[in-house]
Amino acid sequence: MISKMFDRPVYLKERKDLVREITCVEDAIDFLEEFPERDRDLIHDATLKTCYMAHDGHKPLRVARDAIRAYGKKKGLLVKEPAVQPWMVKPSTGGGRVSL
C-alpha cells in the first residue's frame, strides 16, 4: 500500500511526556482509532471521517492534515515541532570509551 504522506508532519501529545508524529493519513487514522471511546465526540468522528475520505481519495490530503491539526488544537493536544528531530541525533557508538 502506498502511504499518503502529508507535506509537513503534525505533532500531537499522546500522553504527558509522549509526543506522536503524524506524517501521513494512515498515522492520523491510527491515532484517532486508538483514542479511548469515552473521550470521542462529534469532532473526533468528523475528523476520522475526513481522514478516511482522504485515504480513499475523496478529499485532498491537505484537508486531512488540516482536520487532524484542528482536532489537536481544539483538544489541547497540538504540540509545536520539536527543536531536535530524531534524525538530527547521531546514535552513540562505543559508549564513549577510548581504546588503548
C-alpha positions as a printed Julia matrix, in Angstrom:
100×3 Matrix{Float64}:
   0.0    0.0    0.0
   1.3    3.45  -0.9
   1.43   5.78   2.06
  -0.37   9.08   1.68
   2.22  11.45   3.2
   1.46  14.93   4.48
   3.61  17.82   3.26
   4.55  18.52   6.92
   4.05  16.35   9.99
   1.63  17.2   12.79
   2.76  16.64  16.39
   0.13  15.57  18.92
   0.51  14.89  22.62
  -0.34  11.26  23.25
   0.4   11.24  26.97
   2.01  13.67  29.4
   5.58  13.21  28.15
   4.94  11.48  24.83
   4.51  13.31  21.52
   3.37  11.44  18.44
   4.49  12.49  14.97
   1.66  12.21  12.42
   3.29  12.09   8.98
   0.57  10.58   6.83
  -3.16   9.96   6.7
  -2.65   6.41   7.98
  -0.93   7.78  11.11
  -3.85  10.17  11.66
  -6.38   7.34  11.33
  -4.38   5.15  13.73
  -4.17   7.98  16.27
  -7.91   8.61  16.11
  -8.85   4.9   16.16
  -6.71   4.37  19.28
  -8.42   7.24  21.1
 -10.49   5.95  24.06
 -14.2    5.51  23.23
 -15.24   7.52  26.3
 -13.3   10.57  25.03
 -14.7   10.53  21.49
 -17.19  13.15  20.39
 -18.66  14.73  17.27
 -15.38  16.49  16.44
 -13.5   13.2   16.72
 -16.0   11.46  14.43
 -15.87  14.23  11.83
 -12.07  14.24  11.84
 -11.9   10.47  11.48
 -14.43  10.54   8.63
 -12.4   13.25   6.87
  -9.22  11.19   7.2
 -10.93   8.1    5.8
 -12.27  10.13   2.87
  -8.74  11.45   2.15
  -7.37   7.91   2.42
  -9.91   6.73  -0.15
  -9.11   9.64  -2.48
 -12.38  11.55  -1.98
 -10.67  14.51  -0.31
  -7.19  16.05  -0.72
  -4.51  15.05   1.8
  -4.13  18.65   2.97
  -7.77  18.55   4.14
  -6.99  15.51   6.31
  -3.85  17.2    7.66
  -5.8   20.37   8.42
  -8.51  18.31  10.12
  -6.15  16.36  12.4
  -4.26  19.57  13.21
  -7.5   21.4   14.05
  -8.62  18.44  16.16
  -5.35  18.52  18.09
  -5.61  22.25  18.63
  -9.25  22.04  19.79
  -8.46  19.23  22.24
  -5.24  20.8   23.54
  -3.08  18.05  22.03
  -1.28  20.04  19.35
   2.43  20.49  20.0
   4.91  22.68  18.16
   7.53  20.89  16.12
  10.27  19.61  18.42
  13.52  21.57  18.17
  15.54  18.37  17.82
  14.3   15.81  15.34
  15.21  12.11  15.78
  17.24  12.15  12.55
  19.37  15.03  13.92
  20.72  12.95  16.79
  23.71  10.82  15.91
  23.44   7.39  17.52
  26.15   6.76  20.08
  28.62   4.05  19.21
  31.13   2.53  21.54
  29.73   4.09  24.69
  32.27   6.97  24.64
  35.22   4.85  25.76
  38.65   5.4   24.34
  40.53   2.31  23.14
  44.12   1.98  24.39
